[in-house]
Amino acid sequence: MAYYPINETTNFGEEKGEHKSLFEHRGNEINAQYSQKVAVLAEKHGYTFINANAGLTDETGNLKADLTFDGAHMLPDGYEIVLDNLLPYL
């Protein structure tokens, strides 16, 4: 499965640096690179790679602010979108 996007731009009132490791390494950019590596591994071993992220991002590729409370973790509405995206595979 693809890594979920994060929100790198909205201020959620978190303490500075609380999720520093996620954001300092260009989170969504690196998530996309790692997701691509997972896709290659899945194909190599005969598995289906699933990207359940459709509908989670805004126009800039960040996790929609209303789907997260801190930019890194999704609220239930985000997981409902993920579930809807997973249903064709279940």
C-alpha positions in Angstrom: 0.0 0.0 0.0 1.1 3.6 -0.7 2.1 5.7 2.2 -0.5 8.2 3.3 0.1 11.9 2.5 0.8 14.4 5.2 0.0 18.1 5.5 3.2 20.1 5.5 1.8 23.6 5.3 -1.1 24.1 7.8 -0.3 25.3 11.3 -2.2 22.9 13.6 -0.9 24.5 16.8 1.5 21.7 17.5 4.7 22.4 19.3 7.5 23.3 16.9 9.4 20.2 16.0 6.8 17.7 17.3 6.7 16.0 14.0 10.0 17.4 12.7 11.2 14.1 11.3 8.2 13.8 9.1 8.4 17.3 7.7 12.1 18.1 7.5 12.7 15.4 4.9 10.1 16.7 2.4 7.4 14.3 3.8 5.1 14.0 0.8 8.0 13.9 -1.7 9.8 11.1 0.2 6.5 9.3 0.8 6.0 9.2 -2.9 9.5 7.8 -3.5 9.0 5.1 -0.8 5.6 4.2 -2.2 7.1 3.7 -5.6 9.7 1.4 -4.0 6.9 -0.6 -2.4 5.1 -0.8 -5.7 8.2 -2.2 -7.3 8.5 -4.8 -4.5 4.9 -5.7 -4.8 5.2 -6.3 -8.5 8.4 -8.3 -8.1 6.7 -10.7 -5.7 3.4 -10.9 -7.5 1.3 -8.8 -5.2 -1.1 -6.0 -6.0 0.1 -2.5 -5.0 -2.8 -0.4 -3.6 -2.9 3.3 -3.5 -5.9 4.2 -1.4 -5.0 7.9 -1.3 -7.5 9.3 -3.9 -9.5 12.1 -2.3 -7.2 12.7 0.6 -5.1 15.5 -0.8 -5.7 19.2 -1.6 -4.7 20.9 -4.9 -1.1 21.1 -3.7 -0.8 17.4 -2.8 -1.0 17.9 1.0 -3.3 15.9 3.2 -6.5 18.0 3.4 -6.4 20.1 6.6 -9.9 18.9 7.6 -8.8 15.3 7.5 -6.1 15.7 10.2 -5.6 17.2 13.6 -1.8 17.6 13.4 -0.8 17.2 9.8 0.5 13.6 10.2 -2.4 11.6 11.6 -5.8 11.3 10.0 -9.2 11.8 11.6 -12.0 9.3 11.1 -13.2 11.1 7.9 -9.8 10.4 6.3 -10.0 6.7 7.1 -13.5 6.6 5.7 -12.1 7.8 2.4 -9.3 5.2 2.6 -11.9 2.4 3.3 -14.0 3.5 0.3 -10.8 3.3 -1.8 -10.0 -0.2 -0.5 -13.5 -1.7 -1.0 -12.7 -2.8 -4.6 -9.9 -4.9 -3.2 -11.8 -6.6 -0.5 
